[in-house]
Amino acid sequence: MWDYSDKVKEHFFSPRNSGAMEDANAVGDVGSINCGDALRLMLKVDPDTETIQDARFQTFGCGSAIASSSALTEIIKGMKLDDALKVSNQDIADYLDGLPPEKMHCSVMGREALQAAIANYRGEEWKDDHEEGALICKCFAIDAVLIEDTVRANNLSTVEDVIHYTKAGGGCSSCHEGIEEILTKVLAEKGETFSPHTVEIKEEAKPAKLTNLQRIKRIEMVLESVRPQLQRDHGDIELVDVDGKTIYVNMTGACAGCQMEALTLQGIQQKLMEDLGEFVKIVPSRAGSLSRAVCHP
C-alpha cells in the first residue's frame, strides 16, 4: 500500500471543485483513459484582469490523480494566469503534504492540464503530444520531450525517478535504455554523470506474490478508486468474480450500456495491472453491461 498523507485522503474522499463547468472559457485536456489517467481542467477567467475566478475538474484516475486535481483547483483560484503558469507539480505535491514517489506523475498531469487550459484561453496551440519528440514508452505513449522536461524540472537522476514522475518505463521496461540515454544527456548538461542502477533497484523492490485474498482486496480498492467518477455520472461498478487473471464486473445505472465501454474497461484494466503487477483482463459479467468513467461533454 502507498503511504498517503491525510490531506491526500481528504482531497480524494471529498474532492473540491469536481464536475463540469458550463461557462468555462479555458479548457485543458491531458492524459488518456487508455493509459489509466485522464484529466479535464476547466477555468473561468476574467478577461479584463486575466484572473482565474473559478476552476473545476473531471478526472479519471487513481486517488492521487483525483487529489492532485482537487488541490490544483484550490491553488490556482484567484491567481492571474501568468502567476498560475509558475505553479509546478512539486507545488501541487507540497499542497497535499507530499505524494508517494510512485504517484508523482499525477501532479505532473495536473501541471500540464493547467498549461493546456491557459494556452486554450489565449488561443495558443499547446502541443500535449510533443510531436517533435520521439516516442520512448509505447506502453504509456510518453515521448522524449516530456521525459526531458520532467527530468529538468524535478532534478530526476534515475530510471526509477522517471517511472514515478511520468509512468514511462513502468510497463514492459523495454524503453529503459531510451530513458537512460535521456538521463545521460540531461545530466551531462549539468556536468553530472548518469549511473545506470535503476533496474537492479526495481527488481529488489519487487513485491512478494499476492495471495488470492490479497488480490481480491487490491482489486476492490482499485474499483473503489474509480467509483466516485462513475457515480458522478449516475453509474457504478461492482466486482462479481475473479477467475485467475480474468476479473468480472457489473456496470450499473447510467454506466450500463454506455458507448464508452471499451475505453473505460481498458482504463480500469490498466490501473489493475499497475496495482497488481501482473497482466489481467476485466470483462462485464453480462452481455451489454458497458461502462464509462468520465464521459466528457
C-alpha positions in Angstrom: 0.0 0.0 0.0 1.1 3.6 -0.7 1.7 5.8 2.3 -0.9 8.6 1.7 -1.0 11.8 3.7 -4.2 12.8 5.5 -4.5 15.7 3.1 -4.4 13.4 0.0 -7.1 11.2 1.6 -9.2 14.3 2.4 -9.0 15.6 -1.2 -9.7 12.1 -2.6 -12.7 11.3 -0.5 -14.0 14.9 -0.5 -12.6 16.5 -3.7 -13.0 20.2 -4.2 -14.4 21.7 -7.4 -15.1 18.4 -9.2 -17.6 18.3 -12.1 -18.3 20.1 -15.3 -18.3 23.9 -15.7 -20.8 25.1 -18.3 -19.4 28.6 -18.6 -15.7 27.8 -18.8 -13.7 29.9 -21.2 -10.5 27.8 -20.8 -10.3 24.1 -21.0 -7.2 21.8 -20.8 -7.4 18.0 -21.6 -4.4 15.8 -20.8 -3.8 12.1 -20.4 -5.8 9.2 -21.8 -8.3 6.7 -20.4 -6.4 4.1 -22.3 -3.3 4.8 -20.3 -5.2 4.9 -17.0 -5.2 8.6 -16.3 -7.2 11.5 -17.9 -7.8 15.0 -16.7 -10.0 17.8 -18.0 -9.4 21.2 -16.2 -11.9 24.0 -16.8 -11.3 27.6 -15.8 -13.5 30.7 -15.7 -11.1 33.6 -16.4 -11.9 37.3 -16.1 -11.0 38.7 -19.5 -10.2 42.2 -18.0 -7.7 41.1 -15.4 -6.8 37.5 -16.6 -7.7 36.3 -13.1 -8.9 32.8 -12.5 -12.3 33.3 -10.9 -13.2 29.6 -10.7 -11.7 26.2 -11.6 -13.2 22.8 -11.9 -12.0 19.4 -13.0 -13.1 15.9 -14.2 -10.6 13.2 -13.6 -10.4 9.5 -14.5 -7.6 8.0 -12.4 -6.4 6.8 -9.0 -6.9 8.5 -5.6 -3.7 10.5 -6.1 -4.9 11.8 -9.5 -8.2 13.0 -8.1 -6.5 14.5 -5.0 -3.9 16.3 -7.2 -6.6 17.7 -9.5 -8.6 18.9 -6.4 -5.5 20.5 -4.9 -4.6 22.2 -8.2 -8.0 23.9 -8.5 -7.7 25.2 -4.9 -4.2 26.5 -5.5 -5.0 28.5 -8.7 -8.3 30.1 -7.9 -7.8 33.8 -7.6 -4.5 33.7 -9.4 -3.6 35.7 -12.5 -2.7 33.5 -15.5 0.9 34.4 -15.5 1.2 33.5 -11.8 -0.7 30.3 -12.3 1.8 29.2 -15.0 4.5 29.3 -12.4 2.7 26.6 -10.3 4.8 23.4 -10.5 3.9 19.8 -10.0 6.0 20.0 -6.8 3.7 22.8 -5.6 0.8 20.5 -6.0 2.5 17.7 -4.1 3.5 20.1 -1.3 0.0 21.4 -1.0 -1.1 17.7 -0.3 1.7 17.3 2.2 3.5 15.1 -0.2 2.7 12.3 -2.6 4.2 8.7 -2.7 7.1 8.8 -5.2 5.2 6.3 -7.3 2.4 8.7 -7.7 4.2 11.9 -8.6 3.1 11.5 -12.2 -0.4 12.6 -11.0 1.0 16.1 -10.1 2.8 16.3 -13.4 -0.5 15.6 -15.2 -2.1 18.5 -13.2 0.6 20.9 -14.2 0.2 20.0 -17.9 -3.6 20.4 -17.7 -3.1 23.9 -16.4 -0.7 24.8 -19.1 -3.1 23.4 -21.7 -6.1 25.3 -20.3 -4.2 28.6 -20.3 -3.0 28.0 -23.8 -6.6 27.3 -24.8 -7.8 30.6 -23.3 -5.1 32.6 -25.1 -5.8 30.9 -28.4 -2.4 29.2 -28.5 -1.5 25.7 -29.5 -0.4 23.6 -26.6 1.4 20.5 -28.0 0.4 18.0 -25.4 1.6 15.2 -27.7 5.0 16.8 -28.2 5.1 15.9 -31.9 8.7 16.9 -32.2 9.8 14.3 -29.7 10.4 10.6 -30.4 8.1 8.1 -28.7 10.0 6.4 -26.0 7.5 4.5 -24.0 4.9 2.8 -26.2 3.0 1.3 -23.2 2.0 4.8 -21.9 2.7 6.9 -25.1 5.3 9.0 -23.4 7.8 10.9 -25.7 11.3 12.1 -25.3 10.4 15.8 -24.9 8.0 15.2 -21.9 10.6 13.0 -20.2 13.4 15.6 -20.8 11.2 18.4 -19.5 10.2 16.4 -16.4 13.8 15.4 -15.6 14.9 19.0 -15.8 12.0 20.4 -13.8 12.3 17.9 -11.0 16.1 17.2 -11.0 15.5 13.5 -11.6 18.5 11.2 -11.9 17.4 7.6 -12.2 15.1 5.5 -14.4 13.0 4.8 -11.3 12.5 8.5 -10.8 11.3 8.8 -14.4 8.8 5.9 -13.9 7.4 7.6 -10.8 7.0 11.0 -12.4 5.9 10.1 -16.0 5.0 6.4 -15.9 7.4 5.9 -18.8 9.2 2.6 -18.3 6.7 1.2 -15.8 5.2 -1.3 -18.2 7.2 -3.8 -20.2 10.6 -2.0 -19.4 11.8 -2.3 -23.0 12.2 1.5 -23.1 14.6 1.7 -20.1 17.6 2.1 -22.5 16.0 5.1 -24.2 15.2 6.6 -20.8 18.9 6.1 -19.8 20.0 7.9 -22.9 17.8 10.9 -22.0 19.1 10.9 -18.4 22.7 10.8 -19.7 22.1 13.8 -22.0 20.3 15.9 -19.4 22.7 15.2 -16.5 25.6 15.9 -18.8 24.2 19.4 -19.3 24.8 20.0 -15.5 28.2 18.3 -15.6 26.8 15.2 -13.9 27.2 11.5 -14.9 24.3 9.1 -15.1 24.8 5.8 -13.2 22.6 3.0 -14.6 21.5 1.2 -11.5 17.7 1.6 -11.5 16.8 -1.8 -12.9 18.5 -3.5 -10.1 16.7 -1.3 -7.5 13.4 -2.1 -9.2 14.0 -5.8 -9.0 14.9 -5.6 -5.3 11.8 -3.6 -4.6 9.5 -6.1 -6.4 6.7 -7.1 -4.0 6.0 -10.6 -3.0 3.4 -12.6 -4.8 -0.1 -11.8 -3.5 -2.4 -14.4 -2.0 -5.9 -14.8 -3.5 -7.4 -12.9 -0.7 -4.9 -10.1 -1.1 -5.5 -9.9 -4.8 -9.3 -9.6 -4.3 -8.8 -6.8 -1.8 -6.4 -4.9 -4.1 -8.9 -5.3 -7.0 -11.7 -4.0 -4.8 -9.5 -1.0 -3.8 -8.9 -0.1 -7.4 -12.5 -0.3 -8.3 -13.3 1.8 -5.3 -10.9 4.5 -6.6 -12.9 4.8 -9.9 -16.3 4.6 -8.3 -16.6 8.3 -7.4 -16.2 9.2 -11.1 -18.8 6.6 -12.2 -21.2 7.8 -9.5 -20.9 11.4 -10.7 -22.3 10.1 -14.0 -25.1 8.3 -12.1 -23.5 4.9 -12.6 -21.5 2.4 -10.6 -19.3 -0.7 -10.7 -19.3 -3.9 -8.6 -16.9 -6.8 -8.5 -18.7 -10.1 -9.4 -16.0 -12.7 -9.6 -12.2 -13.3 -10.1 -11.3 -16.3 -12.2 -7.5 -16.5 -12.4 -6.4 -13.5 -14.5 -10.0 -12.6 -15.6 -11.9 -10.1 -13.4 -15.7 -10.0 -13.9 -17.6 -6.8 -13.1 -21.1 -5.5 -13.3 -21.8 -1.9 -14.5 -25.0 -0.4 -13.2 -27.1 2.7 -13.6 -26.1 5.1 -16.4 -22.9 3.1 -16.9 -24.8 0.0 -18.2 -25.0 0.3 -22.0 -22.7 3.4 -22.3 -21.0 3.8 -25.6 -17.7 4.4 -23.8 -17.4 0.8 -22.6 -14.3 -0.2 -24.4 -12.3 2.9 -23.4 -13.3 2.7 -19.7 -12.7 -1.0 -19.4 -9.2 -0.5 -20.9 -8.5 2.3 -18.4 -9.7 0.2 -15.4 -7.8 -2.8 -16.7 -4.6 -0.8 -17.0 -5.0 0.5 -13.4 -5.5 -3.0 -12.2 -2.4 -4.3 -14.0 -0.3 -1.4 -12.5 -1.6 -2.1 -9.0 -1.3 -5.9 -9.1 1.9 -6.0 -11.1 0.5 -8.7 -13.4 -1.5 -9.0 -16.6 -5.2 -9.2 -16.0 -8.3 -9.0 -18.1 -11.5 -7.2 -17.0 -14.8 -8.0 -18.6 -18.5 -7.2 -18.0 -20.2 -10.2 -16.4 -23.3 -10.0 -18.6 -23.9 -9.1 -22.2 -24.5 -5.5 -22.8 -23.0 -4.4 -19.5 -20.9 -1.5 -20.6 -19.2 1.2 -18.7 -17.8 4.7 -18.6 -15.9 6.7 -16.1 -15.9 10.4 -17.1 -17.9 10.9 -20.3 -16.8 14.4 -21.1 -19.2 16.6 -23.0 
